[in-house]
């Protein structure tokens, strides 16, 4: 496939796929939050994870496995 998705839209930034098992009640709460903020569940989880890392004072690095030091 080229740089375009099957629907003709440009692809977004490269993202790592990751299987995640969640408690159904937690997923339902994330889904409600995503709906309220007009986001997909995946985008909402990314926002929540970024916020949690920021509260802990952790910065994102360039790559998924980059060493921050």
PDB file with SEQRES, HELIX, SHEET and CRYST1 records, atoms N, CA, C and O in Angstrom:
SEQRES   1 A   69  UNK UNK UNK UNK UNK UNK UNK UNK UNK UNK UNK UNK UNK          
SEQRES   2 A   69  UNK UNK UNK UNK UNK UNK UNK UNK UNK UNK UNK UNK UNK          
SEQRES   3 A   69  UNK UNK UNK UNK UNK UNK UNK UNK UNK UNK UNK UNK UNK          
SEQRES   4 A   69  UNK UNK UNK UNK UNK UNK UNK UNK UNK UNK UNK UNK UNK          
SEQRES   5 A   69  UNK UNK UNK UNK UNK UNK UNK UNK UNK UNK UNK UNK UNK          
SEQRES   6 A   69  UNK UNK UNK UNK                                              
HELIX    1 AA1 UNK A   24  UNK A   36  1                                  13    
HELIX    2 AA2 UNK A   41  UNK A   55  1                                  15    
CRYST1    1.000    1.000    1.000  90.00  90.00  90.00 P 1           1          
ATOM      1  N   UNK A   1       0.842  -1.178   0.000  1.00  0.00           N  
ATOM      2  CA  UNK A   1       0.000   0.000   0.000  1.00  0.00           C  
ATOM      3  C   UNK A   1       0.887   1.240   0.000  1.00  0.00           C  
ATOM      4  O   UNK A   1       1.995   1.213   0.537  1.00  0.00           O  
ATOM      5  N   UNK A   2       0.416   2.301  -0.585  1.00  0.00           N  
ATOM      6  CA  UNK A   2       1.188   3.543  -0.657  1.00  0.00           C  
ATOM      7  C   UNK A   2       1.008   4.359   0.613  1.00  0.00           C  
ATOM      8  O   UNK A   2       0.526   3.845   1.623  1.00  0.00           O  
ATOM      9  N   UNK A   3       1.393   5.631   0.565  1.00  0.00           N  
ATOM     10  CA  UNK A   3       1.247   6.507   1.723  1.00  0.00           C  
ATOM     11  C   UNK A   3      -0.195   6.892   1.997  1.00  0.00           C  
ATOM     12  O   UNK A   3      -0.472   7.600   2.965  1.00  0.00           O  
ATOM     13  N   UNK A   4      -1.107   6.443   1.170  1.00  0.00           N  
ATOM     14  CA  UNK A   4      -2.518   6.746   1.347  1.00  0.00           C  
ATOM     15  C   UNK A   4      -3.219   5.511   1.889  1.00  0.00           C  
ATOM     16  O   UNK A   4      -2.861   4.382   1.553  1.00  0.00           O  
ATOM     17  N   UNK A   5      -4.211   5.736   2.722  1.00  0.00           N  
ATOM     18  CA  UNK A   5      -4.988   4.611   3.226  1.00  0.00           C  
ATOM     19  C   UNK A   5      -5.941   4.138   2.134  1.00  0.00           C  
ATOM     20  O   UNK A   5      -6.050   4.767   1.081  1.00  0.00           O  
ATOM     21  N   UNK A   6      -6.616   3.048   2.384  1.00  0.00           N  
ATOM     22  CA  UNK A   6      -7.546   2.519   1.391  1.00  0.00           C  
ATOM     23  C   UNK A   6      -8.682   3.487   1.101  1.00  0.00           C  
ATOM     24  O   UNK A   6      -9.273   3.424   0.023  1.00  0.00           O  
ATOM     25  N   UNK A   7      -8.999   4.363   2.013  1.00  0.00           N  
ATOM     26  CA  UNK A   7     -10.101   5.306   1.796  1.00  0.00           C  
ATOM     27  C   UNK A   7      -9.629   6.597   1.141  1.00  0.00           C  
ATOM     28  O   UNK A   7     -10.418   7.530   0.986  1.00  0.00           O  
ATOM     29  N   UNK A   8      -8.369   6.670   0.757  1.00  0.00           N  
ATOM     30  CA  UNK A   8      -7.875   7.844   0.062  1.00  0.00           C  
ATOM     31  C   UNK A   8      -7.393   8.958   0.965  1.00  0.00           C  
ATOM     32  O   UNK A   8      -6.982  10.013   0.482  1.00  0.00           O  
ATOM     33  N   UNK A   9      -7.436   8.740   2.275  1.00  0.00           N  
ATOM     34  CA  UNK A   9      -6.949   9.760   3.199  1.00  0.00           C  
ATOM     35  C   UNK A   9      -5.473   9.524   3.477  1.00  0.00           C  
ATOM     36  O   UNK A   9      -5.020   8.380   3.503  1.00  0.00           O  
ATOM     37  N   UNK A  10      -4.718  10.602   3.687  1.00  0.00           N  
ATOM     38  CA  UNK A  10      -3.303  10.408   4.048  1.00  0.00           C  
ATOM     39  C   UNK A  10      -3.191   9.693   5.381  1.00  0.00           C  
ATOM     40  O   UNK A  10      -4.020   9.881   6.272  1.00  0.00           O  
ATOM     41  N   UNK A  11      -2.170   8.882   5.509  1.00  0.00           N  
ATOM     42  CA  UNK A  11      -1.938   8.176   6.765  1.00  0.00           C  
ATOM     43  C   UNK A  11      -1.404   9.141   7.802  1.00  0.00           C  
ATOM     44  O   UNK A  11      -0.705  10.098   7.470  1.00  0.00           O  
ATOM     45  N   UNK A  12      -1.730   8.893   9.043  1.00  0.00           N  
ATOM     46  CA  UNK A  12      -1.220   9.696  10.147  1.00  0.00           C  
ATOM     47  C   UNK A  12       0.191   9.257  10.502  1.00  0.00           C  
ATOM     48  O   UNK A  12       0.815   8.489   9.768  1.00  0.00           O  
ATOM     49  N   UNK A  13       0.689   9.746  11.626  1.00  0.00           N  
ATOM     50  CA  UNK A  13       2.038   9.354  12.049  1.00  0.00           C  
ATOM     51  C   UNK A  13       2.086   7.862  12.368  1.00  0.00           C  
ATOM     52  O   UNK A  13       1.076   7.253  12.723  1.00  0.00           O  
ATOM     53  N   UNK A  14       3.272   7.292  12.236  1.00  0.00           N  
ATOM     54  CA  UNK A  14       3.429   5.871  12.558  1.00  0.00           C  
ATOM     55  C   UNK A  14       3.078   5.644  14.020  1.00  0.00           C  
ATOM     56  O   UNK A  14       3.506   6.393  14.898  1.00  0.00           O  
ATOM     57  N   UNK A  15       2.314   4.626  14.264  1.00  0.00           N  
ATOM     58  CA  UNK A  15       1.905   4.284  15.629  1.00  0.00           C  
ATOM     59  C   UNK A  15       2.196   2.809  15.859  1.00  0.00           C  
ATOM     60  O   UNK A  15       2.062   1.994  14.946  1.00  0.00           O  
ATOM     61  N   UNK A  16       2.588   2.473  17.059  1.00  0.00           N  
ATOM     62  CA  UNK A  16       2.854   1.091  17.423  1.00  0.00           C  
ATOM     63  C   UNK A  16       1.544   0.420  17.825  1.00  0.00           C  
ATOM     64  O   UNK A  16       0.753   0.987  18.578  1.00  0.00           O  
ATOM     65  N   UNK A  17       1.323  -0.779  17.323  1.00  0.00           N  
ATOM     66  CA  UNK A  17       0.152  -1.552  17.715  1.00  0.00           C  
ATOM     67  C   UNK A  17       0.476  -2.286  19.011  1.00  0.00           C  
ATOM     68  O   UNK A  17       1.587  -2.786  19.189  1.00  0.00           O  
ATOM     69  N   UNK A  18      -0.501  -2.348  19.915  1.00  0.00           N  
ATOM     70  CA  UNK A  18      -0.259  -2.941  21.214  1.00  0.00           C  
ATOM     71  C   UNK A  18      -1.556  -3.542  21.727  1.00  0.00           C  
ATOM     72  O   UNK A  18      -2.550  -2.835  21.891  1.00  0.00           O  
ATOM     73  N   UNK A  19      -1.551  -4.838  21.981  1.00  0.00           N  
ATOM     74  CA  UNK A  19      -2.746  -5.490  22.530  1.00  0.00           C  
ATOM     75  C   UNK A  19      -2.845  -5.168  24.019  1.00  0.00           C  
ATOM     76  O   UNK A  19      -1.852  -5.226  24.744  1.00  0.00           O  
ATOM     77  N   UNK A  20      -4.039  -4.833  24.460  1.00  0.00           N  
ATOM     78  CA  UNK A  20      -4.236  -4.440  25.848  1.00  0.00           C  
ATOM     79  C   UNK A  20      -5.526  -5.060  26.373  1.00  0.00           C  
ATOM     80  O   UNK A  20      -6.585  -4.920  25.762  1.00  0.00           O  
ATOM     81  N   UNK A  21      -5.431  -5.734  27.493  1.00  0.00           N  
ATOM     82  CA  UNK A  21      -6.615  -6.302  28.134  1.00  0.00           C  
ATOM     83  C   UNK A  21      -7.057  -5.354  29.241  1.00  0.00           C  
ATOM     84  O   UNK A  21      -6.257  -4.971  30.094  1.00  0.00           O  
ATOM     85  N   UNK A  22      -8.327  -4.979  29.225  1.00  0.00           N  
ATOM     86  CA  UNK A  22      -8.857  -4.048  30.215  1.00  0.00           C  
ATOM     87  C   UNK A  22     -10.072  -4.638  30.898  1.00  0.00           C  
ATOM     88  O   UNK A  22     -10.803  -5.438  30.315  1.00  0.00           O  
ATOM     89  N   UNK A  23     -10.278  -4.237  32.128  1.00  0.00           N  
ATOM     90  CA  UNK A  23     -11.502  -4.554  32.835  1.00  0.00           C  
ATOM     91  C   UNK A  23     -12.649  -3.917  32.050  1.00  0.00           C  
ATOM     92  O   UNK A  23     -12.537  -2.760  31.645  1.00  0.00           O  
ATOM     93  N   UNK A  24     -13.739  -4.636  31.827  1.00  0.00           N  
ATOM     94  CA  UNK A  24     -14.856  -4.082  31.046  1.00  0.00           C  
ATOM     95  C   UNK A  24     -15.401  -2.761  31.610  1.00  0.00           C  
ATOM     96  O   UNK A  24     -15.805  -1.887  30.843  1.00  0.00           O  
ATOM     97  N   UNK A  25     -15.417  -2.610  32.926  1.00  0.00           N  
ATOM     98  CA  UNK A  25     -15.906  -1.367  33.520  1.00  0.00           C  
ATOM     99  C   UNK A  25     -14.960  -0.204  33.201  1.00  0.00           C  
ATOM    100  O   UNK A  25     -15.413   0.917  32.967  1.00  0.00           O  
ATOM    101  N   UNK A  26     -13.661  -0.464  33.190  1.00  0.00           N  
ATOM    102  CA  UNK A  26     -12.685   0.565  32.849  1.00  0.00           C  
ATOM    103  C   UNK A  26     -12.846   0.977  31.389  1.00  0.00           C  
ATOM    104  O   UNK A  26     -12.840   2.167  31.074  1.00  0.00           O  
ATOM    105  N   UNK A  27     -12.989   0.008  30.508  1.00  0.00           N  
ATOM    106  CA  UNK A  27     -13.189   0.309  29.092  1.00  0.00           C  
ATOM    107  C   UNK A  27     -14.468   1.108  28.882  1.00  0.00           C  
ATOM    108  O   UNK A  27     -14.488   2.040  28.077  1.00  0.00           O  
ATOM    109  N   UNK A  28     -15.524   0.761  29.587  1.00  0.00           N  
ATOM    110  CA  UNK A  28     -16.785   1.496  29.460  1.00  0.00           C  
ATOM    111  C   UNK A  28     -16.609   2.949  29.903  1.00  0.00           C  
ATOM    112  O   UNK A  28     -17.147   3.858  29.269  1.00  0.00           O  
ATOM    113  N   UNK A  29     -15.863   3.174  30.978  1.00  0.00           N  
ATOM    114  CA  UNK A  29     -15.622   4.535  31.462  1.00  0.00           C  
ATOM    115  C   UNK A  29     -14.792   5.326  30.446  1.00  0.00           C  
ATOM    116  O   UNK A  29     -15.063   6.501  30.200  1.00  0.00           O  
ATOM    117  N   UNK A  30     -13.790   4.685  29.862  1.00  0.00           N  
ATOM    118  CA  UNK A  30     -12.970   5.342  28.834  1.00  0.00           C  
ATOM    119  C   UNK A  30     -13.832   5.663  27.625  1.00  0.00           C  
ATOM    120  O   UNK A  30     -13.701   6.737  27.038  1.00  0.00           O  
ATOM    121  N   UNK A  31     -14.701   4.753  27.251  1.00  0.00           N  
ATOM    122  CA  UNK A  31     -15.595   4.974  26.108  1.00  0.00           C  
ATOM    123  C   UNK A  31     -16.523   6.175  26.371  1.00  0.00           C  
ATOM    124  O   UNK A  31     -16.733   6.994  25.477  1.00  0.00           O  
ATOM    125  N   UNK A  32     -17.077   6.284  27.584  1.00  0.00           N  
ATOM    126  CA  UNK A  32     -17.942   7.422  27.926  1.00  0.00           C  
ATOM    127  C   UNK A  32     -17.156   8.736  27.853  1.00  0.00           C  
ATOM    128  O   UNK A  32     -17.653   9.738  27.339  1.00  0.00           O  
ATOM    129  N   UNK A  33     -15.958   8.719  28.360  1.00  0.00           N  
ATOM    130  CA  UNK A  33     -15.103   9.905  28.328  1.00  0.00           C  
ATOM    131  C   UNK A  33     -14.772  10.281  26.875  1.00  0.00           C  
ATOM    132  O   UNK A  33     -14.813  11.456  26.513  1.00  0.00           O  
ATOM    133  N   UNK A  34     -14.449   9.295  26.061  1.00  0.00           N  
ATOM    134  CA  UNK A  34     -14.143   9.529  24.649  1.00  0.00           C  
ATOM    135  C   UNK A  34     -15.350  10.121  23.931  1.00  0.00           C  
ATOM    136  O   UNK A  34     -15.214  11.071  23.159  1.00  0.00           O  
ATOM    137  N   UNK A  35     -16.516   9.567  24.181  1.00  0.00           N  
ATOM    138  CA  UNK A  35     -17.738  10.087  23.558  1.00  0.00           C  
ATOM    139  C   UNK A  35     -17.978  11.538  23.953  1.00  0.00           C  
ATOM    140  O   UNK A  35     -18.339  12.361  23.111  1.00  0.00           O  
ATOM    141  N   UNK A  36     -17.780  11.854  25.222  1.00  0.00           N  
ATOM    142  CA  UNK A  36     -18.011  13.213  25.715  1.00  0.00           C  
ATOM    143  C   UNK A  36     -17.047  14.214  25.087  1.00  0.00           C  
ATOM    144  O   UNK A  36     -17.384  15.387  24.923  1.00  0.00           O  
ATOM    145  N   UNK A  37     -15.835  13.745  24.731  1.00  0.00           N  
ATOM    146  CA  UNK A  37     -14.827  14.637  24.163  1.00  0.00           C  
ATOM    147  C   UNK A  37     -14.680  14.455  22.653  1.00  0.00           C  
ATOM    148  O   UNK A  37     -13.737  14.960  22.044  1.00  0.00           O  
ATOM    149  N   UNK A  38     -15.633  13.721  22.057  1.00  0.00           N  
ATOM    150  CA  UNK A  38     -15.665  13.498  20.600  1.00  0.00           C  
ATOM    151  C   UNK A  38     -14.359  12.908  20.071  1.00  0.00           C  
ATOM    152  O   UNK A  38     -13.831  13.352  19.051  1.00  0.00           O  
ATOM    153  N   UNK A  39     -13.849  11.907  20.778  1.00  0.00           N  
ATOM    154  CA  UNK A  39     -12.639  11.202  20.369  1.00  0.00           C  
ATOM    155  C   UNK A  39     -12.948   9.722  20.213  1.00  0.00           C  
ATOM    156  O   UNK A  39     -13.964   9.230  20.706  1.00  0.00           O  
ATOM    157  N   UNK A  40     -12.061   9.022  19.523  1.00  0.00           N  
ATOM    158  CA  UNK A  40     -12.142   7.567  19.495  1.00  0.00           C  
ATOM    159  C   UNK A  40     -11.623   7.045  20.829  1.00  0.00           C  
ATOM    160  O   UNK A  40     -10.939   7.762  21.560  1.00  0.00           O  
ATOM    161  N   UNK A  41     -11.946   5.809  21.138  1.00  0.00           N  
ATOM    162  CA  UNK A  41     -11.441   5.204  22.372  1.00  0.00           C  
ATOM    163  C   UNK A  41      -9.912   5.182  22.337  1.00  0.00           C  
ATOM    164  O   UNK A  41      -9.264   5.467  23.344  1.00  0.00           O  
ATOM    165  N   UNK A  42      -9.343   4.850  21.194  1.00  0.00           N  
ATOM    166  CA  UNK A  42      -7.892   4.791  21.069  1.00  0.00           C  
ATOM    167  C   UNK A  42      -7.267   6.170  21.334  1.00  0.00           C  
ATOM    168  O   UNK A  42      -6.291   6.278  22.077  1.00  0.00           O  
ATOM    169  N   UNK A  43      -7.829   7.210  20.731  1.00  0.00           N  
ATOM    170  CA  UNK A  43      -7.302   8.559  20.945  1.00  0.00           C  
ATOM    171  C   UNK A  43      -7.465   8.986  22.404  1.00  0.00           C  
ATOM    172  O   UNK A  43      -6.588   9.641  22.968  1.00  0.00           O  
ATOM    173  N   UNK A  44      -8.585   8.612  23.005  1.00  0.00           N  
ATOM    174  CA  UNK A  44      -8.815   8.972  24.410  1.00  0.00           C  
ATOM    175  C   UNK A  44      -7.804   8.288  25.315  1.00  0.00           C  
ATOM    176  O   UNK A  44      -7.290   8.901  26.251  1.00  0.00           O  
ATOM    177  N   UNK A  45      -7.518   7.031  25.044  1.00  0.00           N  
ATOM    178  CA  UNK A  45      -6.529   6.313  25.858  1.00  0.00           C  
ATOM    179  C   UNK A  45      -5.155   6.964  25.720  1.00  0.00           C  
ATOM    180  O   UNK A  45      -4.404   7.057  26.691  1.00  0.00           O  
ATOM    181  N   UNK A  46      -4.833   7.411  24.516  1.00  0.00           N  
ATOM    182  CA  UNK A  46      -3.549   8.078  24.309  1.00  0.00           C  
ATOM    183  C   UNK A  46      -3.494   9.384  25.107  1.00  0.00           C  
ATOM    184  O   UNK A  46      -2.469   9.689  25.717  1.00  0.00           O  
ATOM    185  N   UNK A  47      -4.574  10.151  25.109  1.00  0.00           N  
ATOM    186  CA  UNK A  47      -4.633  11.394  25.882  1.00  0.00           C  
ATOM    187  C   UNK A  47      -4.470  11.093  27.370  1.00  0.00           C  
ATOM    188  O   UNK A  47      -3.692  11.753  28.059  1.00  0.00           O  
ATOM    189  N   UNK A  48      -5.198  10.105  27.860  1.00  0.00           N  
ATOM    190  CA  UNK A  48      -5.120   9.764  29.279  1.00  0.00           C  
ATOM    191  C   UNK A  48      -3.717   9.307  29.672  1.00  0.00           C  
ATOM    192  O   UNK A  48      -3.224   9.673  30.739  1.00  0.00           O  
ATOM    193  N   UNK A  49      -3.077   8.519  28.828  1.00  0.00           N  
ATOM    194  CA  UNK A  49      -1.716   8.061  29.120  1.00  0.00           C  
ATOM    195  C   UNK A  49      -0.730   9.227  29.119  1.00  0.00           C  
ATOM    196  O   UNK A  49       0.139   9.309  29.987  1.00  0.00           O  
ATOM    197  N   UNK A  50      -0.866  10.129  28.143  1.00  0.00           N  
ATOM    198  CA  UNK A  50       0.018  11.300  28.098  1.00  0.00           C  
ATOM    199  C   UNK A  50      -0.158  12.166  29.350  1.00  0.00           C  
ATOM    200  O   UNK A  50       0.822  12.643  29.923  1.00  0.00           O  
ATOM    201  N   UNK A  51      -1.416  12.366  29.769  1.00  0.00           N  
ATOM    202  CA  UNK A  51      -1.675  13.156  30.972  1.00  0.00           C  
ATOM    203  C   UNK A  51      -1.074  12.486  32.207  1.00  0.00           C  
ATOM    204  O   UNK A  51      -0.494  13.160  33.058  1.00  0.00           O  
ATOM    205  N   UNK A  52      -1.210  11.178  32.305  1.00  0.00           N  
ATOM    206  CA  UNK A  52      -0.659  10.455  33.455  1.00  0.00           C  
ATOM    207  C   UNK A  52       0.869  10.558  33.478  1.00  0.00           C  
ATOM    208  O   UNK A  52       1.460  10.742  34.542  1.00  0.00           O  
ATOM    209  N   UNK A  53       1.507  10.440  32.317  1.00  0.00           N  
ATOM    210  CA  UNK A  53       2.969  10.568  32.262  1.00  0.00           C  
ATOM    211  C   UNK A  53       3.406  11.976  32.635  1.00  0.00           C  
ATOM    212  O   UNK A  53       4.395  12.154  33.345  1.00  0.00           O  
ATOM    213  N   UNK A  54       2.674  12.976  32.160  1.00  0.00           N  
ATOM    214  CA  UNK A  54       3.020  14.374  32.483  1.00  0.00           C  
ATOM    215  C   UNK A  54       2.907  14.618  33.979  1.00  0.00           C  
ATOM    216  O   UNK A  54       3.753  15.301  34.555  1.00  0.00           O  
ATOM    217  N   UNK A  55       1.879  14.075  34.620  1.00  0.00           N  
ATOM    218  CA  UNK A  55       1.725  14.245  36.073  1.00  0.00           C  
ATOM    219  C   UNK A  55       2.879  13.614  36.826  1.00  0.00           C  
ATOM    220  O   UNK A  55       3.233  14.069  37.914  1.00  0.00           O  
ATOM    221  N   UNK A  56       3.464  12.580  36.266  1.00  0.00           N  
ATOM    222  CA  UNK A  56       4.617  11.926  36.903  1.00  0.00           C  
ATOM    223  C   UNK A  56       5.939  12.570  36.502  1.00  0.00           C  
ATOM    224  O   UNK A  56       7.003  12.148  36.955  1.00  0.00           O  
ATOM    225  N   UNK A  57       5.872  13.583  35.657  1.00  0.00           N  
ATOM    226  CA  UNK A  57       7.079  14.291  35.242  1.00  0.00           C  
ATOM    227  C   UNK A  57       7.886  13.552  34.189  1.00  0.00           C  
ATOM    228  O   UNK A  57       9.079  13.812  34.030  1.00  0.00           O  
ATOM    229  N   UNK A  58       7.257  12.640  33.471  1.00  0.00           N  
ATOM    230  CA  UNK A  58       7.953  11.881  32.434  1.00  0.00           C  
ATOM    231  C   UNK A  58       7.698  12.501  31.069  1.00  0.00           C  
ATOM    232  O   UNK A  58       6.561  12.812  30.716  1.00  0.00           O  
ATOM    233  N   UNK A  59       8.771  12.675  30.307  1.00  0.00           N  
ATOM    234  CA  UNK A  59       8.661  13.237  28.965  1.00  0.00           C  
ATOM    235  C   UNK A  59       8.652  12.120  27.938  1.00  0.00           C  
ATOM    236  O   UNK A  59       9.210  11.047  28.169  1.00  0.00           O  
ATOM    237  N   UNK A  60       8.021  12.375  26.812  1.00  0.00           N  
ATOM    238  CA  UNK A  60       8.050  11.423  25.711  1.00  0.00           C  
ATOM    239  C   UNK A  60       9.391  11.555  24.996  1.00  0.00           C  
ATOM    240  O   UNK A  60       9.960  12.644  24.924  1.00  0.00           O  
ATOM    241  N   UNK A  61       9.884  10.454  24.476  1.00  0.00           N  
ATOM    242  CA  UNK A  61      11.139  10.460  23.726  1.00  0.00           C  
ATOM    243  C   UNK A  61      10.831  10.298  22.251  1.00  0.00           C  
ATOM    244  O   UNK A  61       9.675  10.102  21.876  1.00  0.00           O  
ATOM    245  N   UNK A  62      11.843  10.377  21.417  1.00  0.00           N  
ATOM    246  CA  UNK A  62      11.666  10.314  19.965  1.00  0.00           C  
ATOM    247  C   UNK A  62      11.057   9.011  19.473  1.00  0.00           C  
ATOM    248  O   UNK A  62      10.112   9.031  18.684  1.00  0.00           O  
ATOM    249  N   UNK A  63      11.582   7.884  19.923  1.00  0.00           N  
ATOM    250  CA  UNK A  63      11.101   6.594  19.436  1.00  0.00           C  
ATOM    251  C   UNK A  63      10.418   5.811  20.528  1.00  0.00           C  
ATOM    252  O   UNK A  63      10.531   6.154  21.705  1.00  0.00           O  
ATOM    253  N   UNK A  64       9.692   4.737  20.144  1.00  0.00           N  
ATOM    254  CA  UNK A  64       8.967   3.969  21.145  1.00  0.00           C  
ATOM    255  C   UNK A  64       9.878   3.289  22.158  1.00  0.00           C  
ATOM    256  O   UNK A  64       9.469   3.061  23.296  1.00  0.00           O  
ATOM    257  N   UNK A  65      11.110   2.960  21.764  1.00  0.00           N  
ATOM    258  CA  UNK A  65      12.020   2.266  22.665  1.00  0.00           C  
ATOM    259  C   UNK A  65      13.252   3.104  22.997  1.00  0.00           C  
ATOM    260  O   UNK A  65      14.275   2.567  23.422  1.00  0.00           O  
ATOM    261  N   UNK A  66      13.155   4.412  22.804  1.00  0.00           N  
ATOM    262  CA  UNK A  66      14.302   5.280  23.038  1.00  0.00           C  
ATOM    263  C   UNK A  66      14.631   5.361  24.512  1.00  0.00           C  
ATOM    264  O   UNK A  66      13.748   5.306  25.369  1.00  0.00           O  
ATOM    265  N   UNK A  67      15.921   5.495  24.794  1.00  0.00           N  
ATOM    266  CA  UNK A  67      16.394   5.657  26.161  1.00  0.00           C  
ATOM    267  C   UNK A  67      16.429   7.148  26.467  1.00  0.00           C  
ATOM    268  O   UNK A  67      17.135   7.888  25.781  1.00  0.00           O  
ATOM    269  N   UNK A  68      15.682   7.621  27.488  1.00  0.00           N  
ATOM    270  CA  UNK A  68      15.624   9.046  27.765  1.00  0.00           C  
ATOM    271  C   UNK A  68      16.923   9.643  28.270  1.00  0.00           C  
ATOM    272  O   UNK A  68      17.018  10.868  28.330  1.00  0.00           O  
ATOM    273  N   UNK A  69      17.932   8.861  28.639  1.00  0.00           N  
ATOM    274  CA  UNK A  69      19.177   9.429  29.167  1.00  0.00           C  
ATOM    275  C   UNK A  69      20.175   9.748  28.090  1.00  0.00           C  
ATOM    276  O   UNK A  69      21.268  10.231  28.385  1.00  0.00           O  
TER     277      UNK A  69                                                      
END                                                                             
